[in-house]
Amino acid sequence: FTYKAAHACKKLRDDYAEVNRSPMGAAIGTGSDFALNRERVAELLGFDSVVTNTHEAISSEDKTFMIEVLGTLALLVAPIEKLASWMFFFHSTEFGFVLAADRFCETSSIMPQKRNPFLMYNIASMVHIVYSSCVENLYEETALICWPRGVAIKRAFANAKDALECGRLNIGTMKINKERVLENLRFNWCCATDLAGALVREHGVSWRTAYLIVAIICRKAEDQNIPSSALTPRMIEEASMQHLGKKLSLSEATLKKVQD
């Protein structure tokens, strides 16, 4: 999430450099026969440079920078929405991994035990407005009759800012149930890929072979309700014998590393 946000912020800086050019002096696309100093006008107005092509400066059909900026905003808020969605699931009774702050929750009108994390809902709503603004802007910039222009991009910036702020408040104030998270990790088999990798490194078997051996272990463990923390060398030996016809094993030290 941090990398994606940083990448989007870099793109926003690049987009700003593209947008922060003055169109003044382009007139209706033919320029002006007055002796204008466009560079000085741009400097006085706070622009970094001028749009040298007069058609680009006034054209409503060729404002690709609008599309670029809106696309960057979408890139910026997309991981925020995904994070909010994960937090919403993790907040459920079934997971119980996180607990939103009281001030960002509301209760049900009939179920007094409910803690509805409304701030997470709000993030999704704001992000979807940014997405819809992208489409709306395309119609604004290409329609022959559409006024006022720029409404969609202003709305997108406002909602992107609010989504980021809500995300900061959400993450910054919620409590993490570490014990519940660790309990889940000790039971599920998210270490399966690392286990297969250990078999490849220690026994020189192909990745596909190691993958299938581990798949057998996981299926048996699922059928017998065995947690990943209970993995033993014997389970590996039985699975490799079943698939490969010979016993492969890993030391207790390797298994401990794999399960960490």
Stockholm file with secondary structure:
# STOCKHOLM 1.0

chainA/1-260         FTYKAAHACKKLRDDYAEVNRSPMGAAIGTGSDFALNRERVAELLGFDSVVTNTHEAISSEDKTFMIEVLGTLALLVAPIEKLASWMFFFHSTEFGFVLAADRFCETSSIMPQKRNPFLMYNIASMVHIVYSSCVENLYEETALICWPRGVAIKRAFANAKDALECGRLNIGTMKINKERVLENLRFNWCCATDLAGALVREHGVSWRTAYLIVAIICRKAEDQNIPSSALTPRMIEEASMQHLGKKLSLSEATLKKVQD
#=GR chainA/1-260 SS CHHHHHHHHHHHHHHHHHHCEECTTCTTTTCCSSCCCHHHHHHHHTCSEECCCHHHHHCSSCCHHHHHHHHHHHHHHHHHHHHHHHHHHHTSTTTCCEECCGGGCBCCSSCTTCCBCHHHHHHHHHHHHHHHHHHHHHHHHHCSSCCSTTHHHHHHHHHHHHHHHHHHHHHHHCEECHHHHHHHHHHSCTTHHHHHHHHHHHHCCCHHHHHHHHHHHHHHHHHTTCCGGGCCHHHHHHHHHHHHSSCCCCCHHHHHHHHC
#=GC SS_cons         CHHHHHHHHHHHHHHHHHHCEECTTCTTTTCCSSCCCHHHHHHHHTCSEECCCHHHHHCSSCCHHHHHHHHHHHHHHHHHHHHHHHHHHHTSTTTCCEECCGGGCBCCSSCTTCCBCHHHHHHHHHHHHHHHHHHHHHHHHHCSSCCSTTHHHHHHHHHHHHHHHHHHHHHHHCEECHHHHHHHHHHSCTTHHHHHHHHHHHHCCCHHHHHHHHHHHHHHHHHTTCCGGGCCHHHHHHHHHHHHSSCCCCCHHHHHHHHC
//
